[in-house]
Amino acid sequence: MKWKFTYKELTLLIGILVAVIIMITLWFKPAQTESGDVSIKPVKQLAAPAVKVAVRQTSVLLDDLIK
């Protein structure tokens, strides 16, 4: 029996992909002040790019698994 790729499966796959992209975007988004608040203090440290953060977290996780 051949497996056919249907539109239902395609839309489900696209929905999961969009949900993962939104999850990753919200996960790596830096914390912001409340709406309308203006921060007078300068930013001490700029947020690291998402790829660097992901690699750093993965390396820490792998180090913990190896130990």
Protein Blocks (a to p, Z undefined) as FASTA:
>chain_A
ZZdddfklmmmmmmmmmmmmmmmmmmmpccdddehiacfbdcfbdcddfklmmmmmmmmm
mmmmmZZ
